[in-house]
Amino acid sequence: MEFERQRFPVLLRGAWFGINKAFREKLKETNSLTPVQYTLLRNLYEGRGQILNQQALSELLSTNKNNLADLLNRMEGKKLIKRHDNTKDQRNKSVSITVTGEKEFLRAREHALTLQREILSRFQKKQQDLLMSYFARCNDRLEEIS
């Protein structure tokens, strides 16, 4: 394998950290959310009607249960989410987005879409579609591997 191809993880990590930093800056205007809080709200918003328990959210956010519990405590304190008891297992609560959470998510979503447009503006439409396709294929392959 040539050296340039071995840089894939470095480039991907750099892109991710750059996006996260730029998004954090844009979210300062909302004065309420961090990127991970936005991601959690997005999963809840898009999954309305589904039961998302803490285990599922932990997997969706690629985080451990302790970090998730801390995140949920902070977000519940801000009235962005609500936890619901599971009658079969008290340790595994389901989580839903509140009306306040939806409003904050939709406000922050505008910043996310702006950032996405700014990043993708360097690519022609066909290149954008290819890039998204490549990332989807990478994600699919990573799921197969793990």
C-alpha positions as CSV (number, residue, x, y, z in Angstrom):
1,M,0.0,0.0,0.0
2,E,1.4,3.4,-0.9
3,F,2.0,5.9,1.8
4,E,-0.7,8.3,0.7
5,R,-3.4,5.7,1.1
6,Q,-2.2,5.0,4.6
7,R,-3.2,8.6,5.5
8,F,-7.0,7.8,5.1
9,P,-7.6,7.6,8.9
10,V,-5.6,10.7,9.5
11,L,-7.5,12.7,6.9
12,L,-10.8,11.4,8.1
13,R,-10.0,12.2,11.7
14,G,-8.8,15.7,10.7
15,A,-12.0,16.3,8.7
16,W,-14.2,15.1,11.6
17,F,-12.4,17.3,14.2
18,G,-12.5,20.2,11.8
19,I,-16.3,19.8,11.2
20,N,-16.9,19.4,15.0
21,K,-14.9,22.5,15.8
22,A,-16.6,24.6,13.1
23,F,-20.0,23.3,14.2
24,R,-19.2,24.1,17.9
25,E,-18.5,27.7,16.8
26,K,-21.7,27.9,14.9
27,L,-23.7,26.5,17.8
28,K,-22.4,29.2,20.1
29,E,-25.0,31.4,18.5
30,T,-27.7,29.1,20.0
31,N,-26.2,29.3,23.5
32,S,-27.6,25.9,24.4
33,L,-26.2,22.9,22.5
34,T,-23.0,21.1,22.0
35,P,-22.4,19.0,18.9
36,V,-23.0,15.7,20.8
37,Q,-26.2,17.2,22.3
38,Y,-27.3,18.1,18.8
39,T,-26.6,14.6,17.5
40,L,-28.6,13.1,20.3
41,L,-31.5,15.4,19.7
42,R,-31.3,14.6,15.9
43,N,-31.5,10.9,16.6
44,L,-34.5,11.4,18.9
45,Y,-36.2,13.8,16.4
46,E,-35.7,11.6,13.4
47,G,-36.7,8.5,15.5
48,R,-40.0,9.9,16.7
49,G,-42.5,7.1,17.0
50,Q,-39.7,4.6,17.8
51,I,-38.7,3.6,21.3
52,L,-35.1,4.7,21.7
53,N,-33.6,3.3,24.9
54,Q,-30.3,4.4,26.5
55,Q,-28.6,1.3,25.0
56,A,-29.6,2.2,21.5
57,L,-28.6,5.9,22.0
58,S,-25.2,4.8,23.4
59,E,-24.6,2.8,20.2
60,L,-25.9,5.6,17.9
61,L,-23.6,8.1,19.6
62,S,-20.6,5.7,19.8
63,T,-20.2,6.4,23.5
64,N,-20.3,4.4,26.7
65,K,-23.1,4.2,29.2
66,N,-21.4,6.5,31.8
67,N,-20.9,9.3,29.3
68,L,-24.4,8.9,28.0
69,A,-25.9,9.0,31.5
70,D,-24.0,12.2,32.2
71,L,-25.2,13.7,28.9
72,L,-28.8,12.7,29.5
73,N,-28.7,14.2,33.0
74,R,-27.5,17.6,31.7
75,M,-30.1,17.5,28.8
76,E,-32.9,16.5,31.1
77,G,-32.0,19.3,33.4
78,K,-32.3,21.7,30.4
79,K,-35.7,20.1,29.6
80,L,-34.5,19.0,26.2
81,I,-35.3,15.3,26.7
82,K,-37.4,13.2,29.0
83,R,-36.6,9.7,30.3
84,H,-39.3,7.1,30.7
85,D,-39.3,4.1,32.9
86,N,-39.2,0.6,31.4
87,T,-41.7,-1.5,33.3
88,K,-39.6,-4.6,32.5
89,D,-36.1,-3.2,33.3
90,Q,-35.8,-0.1,35.6
91,R,-32.1,0.3,34.6
92,N,-32.9,0.7,30.9
93,K,-35.1,3.8,30.4
94,S,-36.4,5.0,27.0
95,V,-35.7,8.6,26.0
96,S,-37.8,11.1,24.1
97,I,-37.3,14.6,22.8
98,T,-39.4,17.4,24.5
99,V,-41.1,20.3,22.8
100,T,-38.2,22.5,24.1
101,G,-35.7,20.0,22.7
102,E,-37.4,20.0,19.3
103,K,-37.2,23.8,19.1
104,E,-33.5,23.8,20.1
105,F,-32.8,21.1,17.6
106,L,-34.5,22.8,14.7
107,R,-32.8,26.1,15.5
108,A,-29.4,24.4,15.7
109,R,-30.2,22.4,12.5
110,E,-30.1,25.6,10.5
111,H,-26.5,26.0,11.6
112,A,-25.7,22.4,10.7
113,L,-27.2,22.8,7.2
114,T,-25.3,26.0,6.7
115,L,-22.0,24.4,7.6
116,Q,-22.8,21.4,5.4
117,R,-23.5,23.8,2.5
118,E,-20.3,25.7,3.2
119,I,-18.2,22.5,3.2
120,L,-19.8,21.0,0.1
121,S,-19.7,24.2,-1.9
122,R,-16.2,23.2,-2.9
123,F,-17.6,20.3,-4.8
124,Q,-19.8,20.0,-7.9
125,K,-23.2,18.3,-7.4
126,K,-21.9,15.0,-8.9
127,Q,-18.9,15.1,-6.6
128,Q,-21.1,15.8,-3.6
129,D,-23.2,12.7,-4.4
130,L,-20.0,10.6,-4.9
131,L,-18.6,11.8,-1.6
132,M,-21.7,11.0,0.3
133,S,-21.8,7.6,-1.4
134,Y,-18.2,6.9,-0.4
135,F,-18.9,7.8,3.2
136,A,-22.0,5.6,3.3
137,R,-19.9,2.7,1.8
138,C,-17.2,3.2,4.4
139,N,-19.8,3.2,7.2
140,D,-21.4,0.0,5.8
141,R,-18.1,-1.7,5.6
142,L,-17.2,-0.6,9.2
143,E,-20.4,-2.1,10.4
144,E,-19.6,-5.4,8.6
145,I,-16.1,-5.4,10.2
146,S,-17.3,-4.8,13.7
